[in-house]
Amino acid sequence: MHSNGSRYILFFSAAIVIAPITRGGTGLKLDIDATEAPRKIVHAREILDVQPGPLSLFYPEWIPGEHGPTGQVVDLVGLKLQRGGASGSSATIPWRRDLADMYLFHCDVPEGITSIEITFDFILSPLTRGFSSAASSSAHLLVLSWNTVVLYPYDVRPDSITVTPRLRLPGGWQFGTALETEKSTGPEIQFKPVSLNTLVDSPVQAGKYFKRIDISAGTGIPHHIDLASDGAAAIEMPQGLIHAYENLVREATALFGAHHYAHYDFLYTLSDEVSSFGLEHHQSSDDRVGERTILDHRMRELRAGLLPHEFVHSWNGKYRRPADLATGDFSSPMKGDLLWVYEGLTEYLGNILTARSGLETSELYRENLARIAAEEDNRPGRQWRPLQDAADAAQILYGSREDWGAYRRSVDYYDEGDLLWLDVDGMIREQTGGKKSLDDFCRIFCGGTDTPPLLKTYTFDDIVKGLNEVSPHDWGAYLNGRLRSLDARAPLSGIERSGWRLVYRDSRSDLLIALEEIHKIVDMRYSLGAFIGEEGDMLDVIPGTPAAKAGLAPGMRLIAVDGKKFTPDVIRDAVRLAAGTASPTELLAQNGDFFKTYPVDYHGGERYPYLERISSRPDLLGTILSGKTGNAGKRE
């Protein structure tokens, strides 16, 4: 798509040369009217400094942190270009979309024009499934991602574009953001000018039900949780949970030894009407969960690691970032080859900090680690897709379907990255007699000294060099071996090195019970080999397991078990009672318009993952989970 020289496109019937990126700084005034956000629409108006001649405007496509071309240009509507300060049909400037790049718009600025007005609307998705392109507003709240409401000159680097942003909210709404306010008059907020890069990195969360909580924890740097929800009850955070988040700030500070932000805001949105995910930013994070997450202890435990994960990204992802992900614009494709560091290391550290801060108990941490280990250890896709390809293919895997997931593999660099970095941590501790750990690597590589928001890129060789500074070893060979492995088994050596082993028992852990009840699933992957929805939908079937050998497949629906109507309890009872017998379990399934009974020859009883202590080894995992504040593993 890009080249070092000029590029030619067809505009109406004339050839236009798009100049290479050489233009200097540009000013852009951006006014966003979000008063109709409850109707799923916001209105954008830009005043852009221009020069006469060809002008190409780009809509952000590659959004930092999303690892793919996720910009929702399809939801940009009503686009109009006019001469700055003019009105009427004579002021209109014609435009045309590029025929090869759907995110690019071309026009010709008349002589004597120094600014143009750009207006358009952005339609907010009503769908709650998906990443940040999914629902982000309800009747009472909005999370505004600035990349959805801006067009910018294609031939200007975003960091050289100075944006003066202004936002108008529905009356009575409050807001949270990492942006600094110039002035605020009722529902209208004027933010201080920032670069376009900083603007896109600083979403705004706003709502009718809003609360801001200080969790600075004596660090000398402001840290806040900004809560917004669809109801007043959902944002009443218990004092014990507030203390745990204060501990998170303390533990992260102790881990990295330095900050690379002037202040930090967790934009914590609790709603069943917006998509549920987390997205990292340098001085904030966009964290979205179900409305009752704070009120329901099961939901809270299932999402306990969300804020710690996104917080870690301020160091690993924003301050330190793989060079292939740091393109400097929103149009160049990002390469995810080091996502096993960007996301995998962050997953490991985020889970560790969740336990160290007391957001979850050590027991819950181990239950979650057992779940991760079992899932990764039962993926036949490991034998064709190595971990490296899971990272390389990230931009297509984020949108992959759930069916045949064990065979397909998806963004496994999160969970397998967790296992990999646990092993690295254990190896460093063993090699140094407990004098060094991965914490030391984090302080050297991601910490250093305090700085304002700053980007420092790294490569694979930099990772190897950093690890060798802590504990000399052939880290390049070790990491390449893990990344290229086609072993059918997951790398569980880190768990065993830390004094534990993966085992299976016939009863579900508290974590697995909560997962099944909240997500309305029946997890029989480690017995029958099937992942089943509460209504009997076969969400996934693991190749080579009894369910797969019987002919069952994703997309079918279970109707009956041994002649009795399917329910989660019925199938669990059948699997338990089949142990020690010779008769198969008869599963009646619907495949489209057809019905068939599938005899599943399995007699091993229910099997659910746990970690079990290895008595001959020290509990290194307990040492890893020990925090600096004395709150590790305590339930808040």
N, C-alpha and C positions, 0 to 999 in steps of 0.2 A: 504493500500500500504506500509506503514512503520511499523516497529516494533522496540522494544528496543534492540532486539538481532540480530542474523544473519538472512539472508534471502537466500533462495536457488532458483536458476534459472537453466534452461537448456541451456548450451552453447555448440553448436555442439553436442557432445555426452558425455560431461563431466559435472559433477555437480561442480559449483563454489560457494564458500561462499562469500557473500558481507559483508564486515566488518561493524559494527556499526559506527556511526559518532564520531570518536575519533581522526582522523588525525589532525595534527597541520596546520600552515599556509602554503599556496601554492602560488607559483609565476606563472603568466601567461602573456605572451606577445601576444598582439592581434593586428594584422595588417588588416585593412579593406581597400580594393581597391573599391572605389565607382565611379570610372571614367566611368563606364557603367551604372550608375543609370538611365540615360535617356532611356536605353534599358530595364529597369525593372529588373536589376540583379546587385548584389554586390558580391564581392569575399572576403572570410575570410580566414585568416591564423593565427593559434595559435602555440605558443611554450609553452608547459605545463611541469612544473616540475613533475616528477613521481617517483614511486618506483617500483621495479620489482614485478610482481605478477598480480592478477586480478585487473582490473580497469574498473569502470563503469562511463560513461560520461552522463550527463543529459542536455537536452535542456530545457530552461525555459518554464514552462507550466502555472503557476499561476503568473500573472504579477500584482504587487501592483497597485491599483487604477482601475483595470479592473474588479475586483470582480468575476472572473471566469477563467476556464482553457482555455485561449485564445491564448496561444503560438502557432505559426504557423509552427509546425514541418513538416507539409506536404509540405512546401515550401523550406525546406532544401534539397539540391541536391548535387551530386558530392562528397559525403563524402569519405575522404581518411585519414588513419592514417599511419604515418611513424616514424621510429626511428629518433630522433633529430639529425640534421646534416648529415643524410645519404640520399641516393637517389637510385633509381632503384627498381626492383621488389623484391630484397632480403631484402630491408629495410621496405617493406610493413608489417603492422601489421593487421591481419584479425580482423574484428569486426562483431558483430551480434546484432540486435535489440531485446530488451526484448519482449517476446510474450504477456505479460500482460500489460506492460507500454510502449506505443509507443514513449515516449519521452526519453527512456533510451537505451544506447548503451553499449555493453560489449566487452572487449578485454582482452588479457593477455600480459602484458609488459615483454619482455625477460630479463634475468639476465644481469646486467652490463649497463642497460639503465637508465639514469637519467632524460631524457626529450624526449618528442615525439612531432612531428609536426602534427597538425590537419588542414586539408584544406577542405573547402566546399564552395558552392555558396548558396546565398539566393535569391529566385525569388520574386520580389516585385509585389504585386497584381495590376492588372489594373482596378479593380472594385472600384468605388467611394462610394458604399453603404457599410456600416458596420463600425465597431469600428477601433481600431488601426491596426487590421489585414488587413484592406482594403488599398486602394491606398495611397502611401506616397511619390511618386515621379512623376515628369513630365519631359518634355524635358529640363526644366530650373531650377528645384529645387529638393531637397530631404530632408525628415525628417527621420533621421536614429535613430531607436530604438535599442539600443545595445543588448537587450535581443533576437533580431532576428538573431544575428550573433555571438553567443558564445555558446560553450559547456564547461561544467565545471565538475570536479570530484563530483560524487554523494555523496560521504561520507565526503565531506568537506563543512563546513558552508560558504556561500557566503561572509560573512563579514570578513572571515579569508583568503580569496583569494585576493592577491594583483595583480591588472591588470595594465600593462603598455600599454595603447592604442595608436595606430597610425592610422591616417586616410588620405587617398589620395582622393582628389576631382577632378572633371573636371577643366581644366584650366580656370582661371578667376572667379571662384566661390568664394564667401565669406561665412562665417559661424557664427553661434551663438550657444552658449551652456553654461551651468553652469560649465562645466569642465574648469580647468585652464590649459593654454598652457605652455608646457616646451619650445618648439621652433617651428617655422613655416618657412618652406622653400618652397616658391611657393605654389603649390597645396597640399603639404604634411604637415600635422600637427602632432606633437608629443605632446600628453597630459601628464600631470603629473600623476604618479601612483596613483591609487585609489582602494578602495575595490570593489569587484564585485557588491555589493549592491549599492554603490554610482554610479558606471558606469551605471547600468540599470536605475538608477534614474536620469540620466543626458543625455537625447537625444541631438542630434546635428541637427540643421536646417542649410541648406546650399542652395545657389542658385546664379544664374547669376545676378538677380535683387534683391539687398539686401541693407537694410539701418538699422542703429542702432541709437536709440533715447534715450537720457538720461532723465529719469523721476524721478530721485532720490529725488527731491522736498525738499532738505535741511535736509533730515533725517540722513545724515552721513553714510548711507549704500547705495552702488551702486544699482540702479534699472534701467533696460533698457528694451525697447521694440525692439526686433529684427524682422524686417519685411522682408519677402521673398515672391516673387510672380512670375507669369509668364510674367509680363510686368512691365515696369518702372513706368507707371502712377498709378498703383494700390497701390504703397507703399508711395505715396505722402500724408502724414498725415497732415490735417489742424492743424494750431497752436492751435485753440480752442479745438480740440480733444486731442492734446498733454497736454494741461492744465488740461483737465478732468482726464487724466490718472495720472498726477501728484497729483491731488486731491485724486484719488483712493489710492495712496501710503500714503498720509497724513491721510486720513480717516481710513484706515486699521491700521496704526500705532497708531492712537488715540483710536481705538476700542480695540485692544489687548494689547497695552502698552508695548510690547516687540517684538523682532524679534528672530527667530530661524534659521537664515541663515546668511551667511557672505555677500552675494550679491544675486540678483534675476534677472532672465531674462524671459520675456514673449516671447516665440518663436511663433510669430504671422505669420502664413502662409496664404496667400490669393491666392487661386487657385480653379478653377472648376474641376481640374483633380486629386485632392487628396480627400480623405474622409474628411467629415466635422464633427468635434467633439472637445472636450477638454479633456486633460489628465493631472492630477496634478503630480508635482514632488516637492521635498523639496526646491530646489533653482531655479526652473524654472517651466514653464508650456508649454505644447504642445497644442497650440490653432490654429485650422484650420477652415477657413471660405471660402465663395465664393470670387472670385477674385475682384469683384467690391464692396465689403462690405464697405470699407472706402469711396468710391466714391458715393454710392447710399444711401441716408439718410434712406430709408425704410429698406434696408438690415442691415444698421448699427444699427438701433433701435431694430430690431429683435434679433440681436446678442450682444446687449450692455452688457448683463449680463455674457457673457462667461468668459472674463478675470477676472472680480471680483470673480466669483465662483471659478475658479481654483486658484486664489491668496489666497483666504480664506483657501483653502486646505493645504497651507503650515503650517498653525496653526492647523486646524482641519482636520486631515487625515494623515499628515506627522509627525508633532511634537507630537500631541495627536492622537492616533489611537486605535480603539477597539482591545482588546487583541486577539480576534479570527481572526482578519485580519492581525495580526503581526506574521506570522509564522517563519520568519527568513530565509526562503529559497524560492525557486521557484518551489518546488515539492509538498509541503504539501497543501492540500485543505484549502481554506479560508472559514470562516463561516460569513455570512452577517447579523447576527441577530441584529446588532446595526447600520445598514446602515441608519436607520431613524435619527441617530445622525451624522454619517460620511457624508452622502449626504444631508439629510433633513435639518440639522442645517446649513450646508454650503450653501444650496439653499436659505434659509431665509436670512442669512447674506450677501450672494453675491448679492441678489436682493436689500437689504437695502443699501449696499455700492454703488451699481449702481446709485441709486437715490441720496445718500448723496454726491457723487463725482461730480454730474452733468452730468454723462454719459447718463442719461435719465431724463425727467421731472417727477415731482410728479404725474401729470395726466397720463403719460404713465405707471408709476409704478402701479397706481390703475387699469388701463385698463388690465394690465397683471395679476394682482391679481384677478380681476373679471373673466378673462379667466380660471385661475387655479381653482378658486372656482367652476365655472360652470362645468368644466370637471369632477372634483372629485365628485360633487353633482349629476352627471348623469351617474354613473357607477353602473349598477346592480351587477357587480362582487363584490361589497363591501359586499353583503349579504352572500357570501360564502368564499371569500378570505380576511381575515383581513390584516391590514397593516403589522403586524408582519410576515405573510407568504409571503407578497411581498418582504420583506427583506430576509427572510430565503431562498427563491427560486430565489434570484437574479441571480445566475450563469446560470439558464436556461431561465429566463425571458428577459435578455438582447437580446437574439436572437429570441424571439417570434415574430410571424407575427403580422401585424396590424389588420387583419380581426378578427371580434368578440372581439376587444380590450376592449370595455366597459364591456363586460361580463367576459372576461379573467382576466382583470387587468394586468398591467405590473409593471414596476419599479416605482410605485406610491409613494415610500418613498421620492422622490424628491419633488413633488408638495404637497402631503398631509403633508410631513414633513414641508414644508413652512407654511402651515396653522396651524400645531400643534405648531411650535415654535413662531409664531405670537401670539397665545393664551397664551403660557407660558410667553412671554414678557409682554403682557397686564396684566396678573395675577400678576406678580411681581410688576409692576408699581402701580396697584390698592392696593395690600397688603401693600406696603411701602409708600403709599401716594405720589408716584412719586419720592421718594428719591433713589430708586434702579431700575434697569432694567436688561434685559438680557445682556446688555453691561458689567455689573459688573461680571456676570457669566463668560463671555468670557475672561475678563482680568484675573480672578482668574484661570480659568480652562485651557485656551489655551495661556495665556500671561505669567504672572510671570516676570521673569528677562531674559535679553538677553542671548542667548546661541548659540553655533554653531549648525549645523544640529544634531538633537537629537531626539530619539524616546522614547515617554513616553506613555505607554498603559493605557487603562481604561476599566472599566466594567460598567454594568447597575447601580450597587450600587454606583460607583464613580460619575456617573451623578446625581443620587439622592442626594448624599452627597454634591456635588458642588452647586446644586440648593438650598439646605437647608442652606448653608452658606450665601447665598444672601438673601433668604426670606423663613423662616420655613413654611413648608406645607407638606401634605402627598403626596409628588411628586411621590412616588412609585405607589400608588394606582391610581393617576391621569394618569400617563404614561401607566401603564398596561391596564387601561380602554380604552385608545385611541388605543393601539396596538392590543387589542383583540376584539375590537368592530366589530359587524356585522350589524351595523345600516345602513339602506339604504341611509341615508343622510350624507353628508360630515361634518366634524367638522368646522362649520362656526362661532363658538362663538368668535374666536379671531378677526375676521373682525368686528363683532357687538360690541365686547368689545372696539374696537378701534374707534368706532363712525361711522361705515358705515354698509351697508347691501347690499346683492346681489339682484339685480333686473334685469329684462329683458325689453329691448326696441325693437322697430321695425326697428332700423337702426344700421348699423355696426359702431363700433368705428374705429378710425384711425388705431389702432393696428390690428384689425381683417381684415380690408381692406388690409393692407400690408401683413398679413399672407396669405390671400387667393390669392393675386396677385403673391407673390413671390413663394409660394409653389404650386400654380395652383390647388386650391381646392375650394369647395363650402361647407361651414359649415352650415348644416341645422339640426344639432343635437338637438337643443332646440325647434324646431318646428316639422318638419316631423320625426325627429329622425334618420337622415341619414348624413353620412360624405361622400362626393362625390368628385371624381376627376374631373378635368376640362373637360375631355373627356367623363364624365358620369359614370366612374367606381365607383361602390359602395364599398368604402374603409371600411366602417363599418356601421352597423345598430344597434341601441340601443334596446335591448329587451324591450317589453312592450310599445313602442312608436307607433304612427300611421303607420309609414313605416313598422315596424316589424309585426304589426297586419294585414297589407295588404298582407304579404307574401314575402316582399322584403328581401334580404340577401346580405351579403358581397360576392364579386365575380361576381355578376351580373353587367350588364352595362345598364344604361338608354339610350334609343334610342329617345324617344319622350315624351313630356309633353302636355297633352290635344290635341294630334294630331299634335303638332308642334315639329320639330327637337330640341333635347335637346341642350341647352347652359346654362351657369350659369345665364345669365339674364332671360332666358325663365322660368327657374324653380323658381327663386326669384319672378318674376312677377306673376306666377301661384299661389304661396303660398300667396302672398299679396292679390290677387283678390279673393281668396277662402274665405277670412275672411268675416263672416256675411252671407255666402251662405249656401245652404243645399247640393249642389252637391259635390261629391268627386273629387279630382284631379286624372286624369287618367294618370298613368305612364306606358309607354310601355318599357319593359326591356328585355334584352337578357340574357338567362341563358344557357351557352354553345351554342348548335346549335338550341335552342328553344326560341321562343318569346311569351310573354304573357303580357296582360295589367293588371295592378294592381291598383284598385281604392283605393286611400288613403283618408280616412275620417278625414281630419284635416281642421279646420277653425279658427285657432287662430292667423293667420298672422305670419310675420317674428318675431323671438325672438333672441336677442343677449344680452350677459351679460354685466352689468355695476355695478359699486358700487355707491350707493346713500347715502348721508349723513343722519345720524340720528340726528335730531336737538336737541333732549333732552340729547345727550351725547357729551362730549368734543371730539375734533378731536385728539384722541391719536395717530392715524396713522401719522398725520402731525408732531407730536412731535417725533415719532420714526424715521421719515425720515430726521429730522433736523440733519445736520452734524456739525462738529467742525470747518470747514473751511469757512462757509458762502456761499458755492456753491451748497447746496442741492436743487435739483429740477430745477436748471437752465439748459436750453438747450445750449449745446456747438455746 
